[in-house]
Structures are given as structure tokens and as C-alpha cells.
Amino acid sequence: MSENEFSGHLTEQLCQGGKLENFTVSSNKLTGLTPSSLSKCSSFKWIRFNNNNFTGDLFEAFGIYPELQFIDLSDNNFHGEFNSNWGKCKKLFNLRVARNNISGSIPPEIGNVKGLLGLDLSSNHLIGQIPKEFGKLTSLVKLSVQNNNISGNILSSLGH
């Protein structure tokens, strides 16, 4: 349902059957909080909410998705701290949360996602260092963390 003129809020009944695998509503005019039912939808494999005006606490809005492969939440107004639960999504290969209002540090648990190819956390309010666990991300081909407040040394193991 991407690239349309959908507006308003998403229905709370979304994924109540627990079988929804792919959900794409990118590039619309959707607003408000994401339905709480989404945090319990363990069947998700592919989620694209990018380029809307969703709000809410990122940590509360999204849960653990054992089958998740791709998620793009970029270009919204999510806030709060980055969710360490993404590290439990073992099949995840692309995680994008750029251009939101995410604060806090980058969770080291993301380093446990061995097949991660792309990670875009750019243009948020992240602080601290790139976790040393990122040295274990041997499949990573794109890491975008620009326009944050990240400090410290660049890992020598990054890129191996």
C-alpha cells in the first residue's frame, strides 16, 4: 500500500490473526501511534513504515519478531531509545531507523545479528560509541550512523 495518499491512523485490529508477514505502508500521510497489536505480531518478515508521520516510543511500538528480515521505520517521528530486542531477530538482514528522534546509545545486542547486511541509524540523537560487538557483523556492507552524537574510536574490527 505504499506511495499513495493514505492518511489517518492504522487500525488497532492489524495483525490480530497473527499471520501477517509483509506490511508496507511507506510514503503515505499516515499519522499517530502504531497499533499496539503490532508489537505482538510475531509473524512479521517484512515491515516498511518509512516516510510517514508515525509517532510514539520506538521501544514500546515494536516487539520481537523471530522471522523478521527487513524493517524500515525511517523518516517518521518515533522517539525513545533504540530497542535492544532487534538483536533477537536472528534473520534480520536490513534495519533502517534513520531520520527520527531516537536517543540513547546503540545497543550492543545488534552485534548478535550475524546476517545483518545494512544498518541505517543516521540523523537521530544517538550518543556513545559504536559497540565493540559490531566487529562480529561479518556480513555488514552498509553502516550509516552520520548526523548523531557518536564518539570514541572507530573499531579496527569493523569491516572484517
C-alpha positions in Angstrom: 0.0 0.0 0.0 3.0 2.3 -0.4 3.2 5.5 -2.4 -0.4 6.5 -2.1 -2.4 9.2 -0.3 -3.5 7.2 2.7 -3.9 9.3 5.8 -5.1 8.9 9.4 -4.2 6.2 11.8 -3.7 2.4 11.3 -6.4 0.2 12.7 -5.9 -1.5 16.1 -7.1 -4.8 14.6 -4.0 -5.0 12.4 -2.4 -8.5 12.6 -4.8 -9.8 15.3 -4.9 -13.1 13.4 -1.2 -13.4 13.9 -0.5 -14.4 10.2 0.5 -11.1 8.7 4.1 -11.4 7.2 4.6 -8.4 4.9 3.2 -5.0 5.6 4.2 -1.9 3.6 2.7 1.5 4.0 5.7 3.6 3.1 5.4 7.1 1.5 1.9 7.9 2.6 0.4 10.5 5.0 -0.2 8.2 8.0 0.0 9.7 11.4 -0.2 8.8 15.1 0.8 5.9 17.2 1.3 2.5 15.7 -1.3 0.0 16.9 -0.3 -2.0 20.0 -1.2 -5.2 18.1 1.9 -4.7 16.0 4.2 -5.3 19.0 2.7 -8.8 19.3 2.7 -9.8 15.6 5.4 -12.4 15.7 4.7 -13.5 12.1 6.3 -10.3 10.5 9.0 -10.9 8.0 9.0 -7.5 6.1 7.9 -4.1 7.5 8.0 -0.8 5.8 6.6 2.2 7.6 9.1 4.8 6.3 8.2 8.2 5.1 5.0 8.9 7.1 4.4 10.8 10.3 4.1 8.0 12.8 4.9 8.9 16.4 5.4 7.1 19.7 8.1 5.3 21.7 10.1 3.0 19.4 10.8 0.6 22.3 7.1 0.2 23.1 5.8 0.2 19.5 7.7 -2.8 18.1 8.3 -6.2 19.6 10.4 -9.3 19.0 9.9 -10.8 15.6 11.6 -14.1 15.2 11.1 -14.2 11.4 11.8 -10.6 10.7 14.2 -10.0 7.7 13.7 -6.3 6.8 12.3 -3.3 8.7 12.3 0.4 7.6 11.0 2.9 10.1 12.9 5.9 8.6 11.5 9.4 8.1 8.9 9.4 10.9 8.7 10.9 14.4 9.5 7.9 16.6 11.2 8.8 19.8 12.7 7.0 22.8 15.7 4.7 23.0 16.8 2.2 20.4 15.3 -1.2 21.1 17.8 -4.0 22.1 15.2 -6.5 21.1 16.3 -6.1 17.4 19.3 -8.3 18.5 16.9 -11.2 18.9 15.7 -11.0 15.3 18.3 -13.6 14.0 17.0 -13.5 10.4 17.2 -9.7 10.1 19.3 -8.5 7.2 18.3 -4.8 7.0 17.4 -2.4 9.7 16.6 1.2 9.0 15.5 3.7 11.6 17.1 6.9 10.1 15.7 10.4 10.5 13.6 10.0 13.6 14.1 11.3 17.2 15.8 8.2 18.7 18.1 8.9 21.6 20.4 6.9 23.9 23.2 4.6 22.8 23.3 1.9 20.1 22.5 -1.5 21.8 25.4 -4.0 21.6 22.9 -6.7 21.1 22.6 -5.7 17.4 26.1 -7.3 17.1 24.4 -10.7 17.6 22.5 -10.4 14.2 25.1 -12.3 12.2 23.4 -11.9 8.8 22.9 -8.1 9.1 23.8 -6.5 5.7 22.6 -3.0 6.3 22.1 -0.8 9.3 21.0 2.8 9.0 20.6 4.8 12.2 21.6 8.2 10.7 20.1 11.5 11.7 18.9 10.7 15.2 20.2 11.7 18.6 22.3 8.7 19.4 25.2 9.1 21.8 28.1 6.9 23.0 30.3 4.6 20.9 29.8 2.1 18.2 29.5 -1.1 20.2 32.6 -3.4 20.0 30.1 -6.2 19.2 29.7 -4.7 15.8 33.1 -6.3 15.0 31.2 -9.6 14.8 29.0 -8.4 12.0 30.9 -10.0 9.2 28.1 -9.7 6.7 27.6 -6.0 7.2 28.2 -4.0 3.9 26.5 -0.7 4.9 26.6 1.1 8.2 25.1 4.6 8.3 25.4 6.5 11.6 26.0 10.0 10.4 24.4 13.0 11.9 24.3 11.7 15.5 26.5 12.4 18.6 28.5 9.2 18.4 32.0 9.5 19.8 35.1 7.3 20.6 37.3 5.3 18.3 36.4 3.6 15.1 36.6 -0.1 15.7 39.6 -1.8 14.0 37.4 -4.9 13.6 34.7 -3.0 11.8 34.6 -4.1 8.2 36.1 -7.6 8.7 
